Amino acid sequence: MEREDIEPEKIVFPCEYPIKVVAQAREGLRQHLDQLFAQHFGEFEPHRVAVRQSAQAAFVAHTYTMVVQHVDQLGALHTDLKLVEGVVMVL
């Protein structure tokens, strides 16, 4: 039995895309992230963001579900998020 090469599914833009930012919990983080996302995607409704704290509340995960127009938009956002103090992971 031969195994065929399977290509990963490609994302078709525009689409709704969840972006998770995990960071150290600190005051003003949500506002800073909201500003960054607004710069890249324009104003958005609060229901587009889900927030979850870690068990000891040392970290917080923000999941933004945004309408992404093209892959370059994600790349530019990722570059900016890496510069935010306390961000440890972007998924």
Contacts in CASP RR format, 6 or more apart in sequence:
PFRMAT RR
TARGET T0000
AUTHOR 0000-0000-0000
METHOD contacts of the structure
MODEL  1
MEREDIEPEKIVFPCEYPIKVVAQAREGLRQHLDQLFAQHFGEFEPHRVA
VRQSAQAAFVAHTYTMVVQHVDQLGALHTDLKLVEGVVMVL
11 17 0 8 1.000
11 71 0 8 1.000
13 68 0 8 1.000
13 69 0 8 1.000
13 70 0 8 1.000
13 71 0 8 1.000
14 67 0 8 1.000
14 68 0 8 1.000
14 69 0 8 1.000
14 70 0 8 1.000
15 67 0 8 1.000
15 68 0 8 1.000
16 65 0 8 1.000
16 66 0 8 1.000
16 67 0 8 1.000
16 68 0 8 1.000
17 65 0 8 1.000
17 66 0 8 1.000
17 67 0 8 1.000
17 68 0 8 1.000
17 74 0 8 1.000
18 63 0 8 1.000
18 64 0 8 1.000
18 65 0 8 1.000
19 63 0 8 1.000
19 64 0 8 1.000
19 65 0 8 1.000
19 66 0 8 1.000
19 74 0 8 1.000
19 77 0 8 1.000
19 90 0 8 1.000
19 91 0 8 1.000
20 61 0 8 1.000
20 62 0 8 1.000
20 63 0 8 1.000
20 64 0 8 1.000
20 89 0 8 1.000
20 90 0 8 1.000
20 91 0 8 1.000
21 33 0 8 1.000
21 61 0 8 1.000
21 62 0 8 1.000
21 63 0 8 1.000
21 64 0 8 1.000
21 81 0 8 1.000
21 84 0 8 1.000
21 87 0 8 1.000
21 89 0 8 1.000
21 90 0 8 1.000
22 59 0 8 1.000
22 60 0 8 1.000
22 61 0 8 1.000
22 87 0 8 1.000
22 88 0 8 1.000
22 89 0 8 1.000
22 90 0 8 1.000
22 91 0 8 1.000
23 29 0 8 1.000
23 33 0 8 1.000
23 59 0 8 1.000
23 60 0 8 1.000
23 62 0 8 1.000
23 84 0 8 1.000
23 86 0 8 1.000
23 87 0 8 1.000
23 88 0 8 1.000
24 58 0 8 1.000
24 59 0 8 1.000
24 60 0 8 1.000
24 86 0 8 1.000
24 88 0 8 1.000
25 53 0 8 1.000
25 54 0 8 1.000
25 57 0 8 1.000
25 58 0 8 1.000
25 59 0 8 1.000
25 60 0 8 1.000
26 85 0 8 1.000
26 86 0 8 1.000
29 60 0 8 1.000
29 62 0 8 1.000
29 84 0 8 1.000
29 86 0 8 1.000
30 49 0 8 1.000
30 51 0 8 1.000
30 62 0 8 1.000
32 84 0 8 1.000
33 62 0 8 1.000
33 64 0 8 1.000
33 81 0 8 1.000
33 84 0 8 1.000
34 49 0 8 1.000
36 77 0 8 1.000
36 80 0 8 1.000
36 81 0 8 1.000
36 84 0 8 1.000
37 44 0 8 1.000
37 64 0 8 1.000
37 66 0 8 1.000
37 77 0 8 1.000
38 44 0 8 1.000
39 80 0 8 1.000
40 73 0 8 1.000
40 76 0 8 1.000
40 77 0 8 1.000
40 80 0 8 1.000
41 66 0 8 1.000
41 67 0 8 1.000
41 68 0 8 1.000
41 73 0 8 1.000
44 64 0 8 1.000
44 66 0 8 1.000
48 64 0 8 1.000
48 65 0 8 1.000
48 66 0 8 1.000
49 62 0 8 1.000
49 63 0 8 1.000
49 64 0 8 1.000
49 65 0 8 1.000
50 62 0 8 1.000
50 63 0 8 1.000
50 65 0 8 1.000
51 60 0 8 1.000
51 61 0 8 1.000
51 62 0 8 1.000
51 63 0 8 1.000
52 60 0 8 1.000
52 61 0 8 1.000
52 63 0 8 1.000
53 59 0 8 1.000
53 60 0 8 1.000
53 61 0 8 1.000
54 60 0 8 1.000
54 61 0 8 1.000
59 88 0 8 1.000
68 74 0 8 1.000
78 90 0 8 1.000
81 87 0 8 1.000
81 90 0 8 1.000
82 90 0 8 1.000
END
